[in-house]
Amino acid sequence: MNPPAPAPVPDATCPRCGGAFACGAQAGRCDCFDLRLTDALRAELAARYSGCLCLPCLRELAAASMTPP
């Protein structure tokens, strides 16, 4: 019998906006896995924040990174 999959972290807090969200990364499946982030944006986010950002923040940052300056 396989051990149960880890549950999503229900009390995660986004370090960007301060909002609460359920992070599914530990469970192996999170909605953020479907977002396409550039390598440059990933590096910037890793340098600026510790921990996961909420999906609305990630969507906003991903969209902004695709918009030419």
N, C-alpha and C positions, 0 to 999 in steps of 0.2 A: 504494500500500500504506500502511495506517495504522501509525503507530508503536505498539509494544507498550504496553499500559497499565502504569502504575507498579505495582510489587508492594507488598503490605502491608508496613508497617514491623514486622519481627518482634521487634525488641528494645526496644519501647516499655516504659516503666516508669510505672505509675500513680502520680501525685503524692500521691494520698490514702492508698493502702494499701501502696505500694511494690512491688506485684506486677508481674511481667512479663506482657506480652500482645502480640498482633499487632494493630496498628491498621490498618484497611483504608481510612481516610479518604483517604489520598493516592492509593489505587488507584480511588477513586470509589465504593466500596461497602463499608460497614462495618455490622456488626450493630447498632451504636448508632443508625444512621439510623432504625430502626424504633421507637425509644423516643420517648415523648411527654414532653417536659420543659416545664414552665411557663416563661414569659418571666422570671419572678422567679427561678426556680431557675437558669436559664441565666446570668442576670446575676450571681448569687451565685457560681456555679462559675467564671465568667470572672474575677471579682475575686479569688477565693481561690486558684485553681490556674492554672498555665501548662501547656499541653499537654493531651492527652487523658487521660481517666480510663478505667479498665477497665470492661467491661460489668457485672460484678457490683456494683461501686461505683455506677455510674450507675443500675442497677436499684434498688438499695437507697435511694439518694437520691430517685429519682423516686417510689417508693412512699411514702417518708416525707413528701414534699411534698404528697401527695394525702390524707394522714391529717390530720383536723382536730386542732388543738392541745388 
